[in-house]
Amino acid sequence: MNIDTALKEAMSIAGALGVALVDYDSGMSLGRIGGGDWLDLEVAAAGNTEVVRSKLRVMSALGLDDDIEDILITLHQQYHLIRLLSGTKQKKSTLFLYLVLDRERANLALARHYLKRIEADLLV
């Protein structure tokens, strides 16, 4: 599936408020849907780039030979889910899906499952 289809699929997840596909090397989003005045996905994409970079630095400093699947930030009213996309053996991906969910309407386990499925079908 292409980027637009993947983002639309992510927005169909129960409780989805906004989603973006982000390159953490540049901090730029390759696409986004949702958000609004109260949730600027462009700013959130850039900010969460720093979260991903920081966690990768810590893992490197600790000598952890592993990959991040996702990072969860819980707020009182929202879940912010960052799903790092896996690359190939030849090239490591620098992309992540960033999904904001309404905590009252979302099922976190199902959202993680759907993002994993979207990741598997996404062609960038």
Order of alpha helices (4+ residues) and beta strands (2+ residues): alpha-beta-beta-alpha-beta-beta-beta-alpha
